[in-house]
Amino acid sequence: MDPLTSAEQAVLGAVFLDPDQLTHLEWLAPDHFYRPVHQALFGALRKLRNDGHPALSAHGPLPLSWVTDAVDEAGLHVRGLTAAYAHTVIQACPRTEHARVYGRMVLEGAIHRTVAQHAIRLHQAARADATQGEVEEALHTADVLTGVLTDLARRWGTDPRPVPPATAHGAAADVPPLAQSDQVTEDERFLLAVLTEQPGAMEEVVTWLRPGDFADPTHGQLYRCLGALHHRGEPIDRITLLWEAQRRGLLADGTLSSEQLTAVCEGMVPGTADWFGNRVVRSSLTRTAAASARAIRALAQDEVLGPGRLINHALHALGPLDEVRTRWETANGYSAPTRTAPTAPPAGRAHAALARSTSHLGSSNSSTRLGPSTHTPDDHIPLPMPRPFTPGRPSRT
């Protein structure tokens, strides 16, 4: 059995044995559990507590009705649940006073799953936008992901800040990169032809278009040559471009041939540099969004990463997308959006979260309700998250 399943069973077993443990688990929600049967059981236990189940006021040994009624309530939402499984989770709990630690393990698993799910959605949105020639859905999904990461960081008790990973994480192997379409290649070639043949065309794109925006590395190198000629104030045409490519060693190392350059730049192309450049940077944005999503998915699949590091590394992985997005907005004349400060967690929720960072010293596990325990501060344990994950379009931070 994997550690996450064991932790989920231990949390439920602790609450079955000692309903008072629910008061220390207010920050834990049913949907933080991975298995549906565990979600149903935890939700049922909370409902019985909120409804004032007689077991909560019983003296002496805990009534069996606390277990049977919870199973009956949970059975309304899942199939196949029996009282025998309730006894299984009870036996899986080593010590009831460790319920908050078991809950933290459940919470950490929920954070990893949540980040992975939003990364998958971002990749799907990027693929859809790339096919349709749009960017809005990818940008909106990236906004949602940023908002979720920011909220998770504040709830967990860390500052939401981009932090590069100490070791490189490859992209998730089960999420393929976006394929380069013929239309993207054609747009890049037409743009280079316009920049080469139309005097002053570089002025339209030089402030927001970068060599890395080109899907074809050769096209990116040619744009770099054009940028160098423009920067030095030298005339631009196919001959000066070929000379600059030779000076940069592109002909010698086989990156480019004179025939390839002629094929790219030959003939007049109807259109403006601004129009073709916008299409190129738009394609760059969807590719970058997909690459960021794949990197975040790989981070979420790394079980060694703690929630704080996972969140901050994921924010760092969104950095390249933010950079391309800023230039795309510049190209389209968009003004910077108004940014609002994130909302702090409710005081009651924060208090409950702080309560879980204390440890109990008590007796061993038993079927009777535990008495009051001594609380020992343990400040290094971070705060938990709530149960959001359905934001609208939060402001980027």
Number of C-alpha atoms within 10 A of each C-alpha: 5 6 11 19 17 16 24 28 24 27 30 28 24 29 26 28 24 24 23 18 21 21 14 19 21 18 27 22 18 18 16 24 24 17 14 14 18 22 20 22 26 26 19 22 25 20 15 19 19 9 9 11 15 13 18 16 9 11 10 8 12 20 15 10 12 21 20 14 16 23 21 15 17 23 17 11 15 14 10 7 17 13 13 10 14 20 13 13 21 24 16 19 25 15 19 30 23 20 28 26 19 22 25 24 18 25 27 21 23 20 23 21 17 19 25 20 15 22 27 18 18 29 28 19 25 30 23 16 21 24 14 9 15 19 22 13 17 24 22 16 22 28 20 23 28 23 22 20 25 23 23 27 24 20 21 24 19 17 15 21 18 16 15 14 16 7 6 9 13 12 18 18 10 9 17 12 17 17 11 13 12 8 12 20 16 14 19 24 22 24 27 26 24 25 28 25 17 15 12 14 19 23 13 16 17 17 11 17 23 19 17 16 23 24 20 15 13 16 22 18 19 22 26 18 24 26 19 14 18 17 11 8 9 11 14 21 17 19 14 16 21 21 14 19 23 17 12 14 13 18 16 12 10 8 13 19 16 15 8 12 21 14 12 20 21 17 12 12 15 9 11 15 23 21 14 21 27 21 20 23 24 25 27 25 29 31 24 25 32 28 25 25 33 26 23 31 28 20 28 27 15 13 12 10 16 14 24 22 20 25 32 21 23 29 22 20 23 21 14 14 22 18 12 23 21 16 20 23 15 15 20 11 9 11 9 9 8 7 10 10 8 14 8 10 14 8 9 11 16 19 14 18 25 20 20 26 21 17 18 16 11 15 12 10 19 15 14 14 21 18 10 9 12 10 13 11 13 13 10 8 15 20 24 27 26 20 14 9 16 9 11 11 15 18 15 18 14
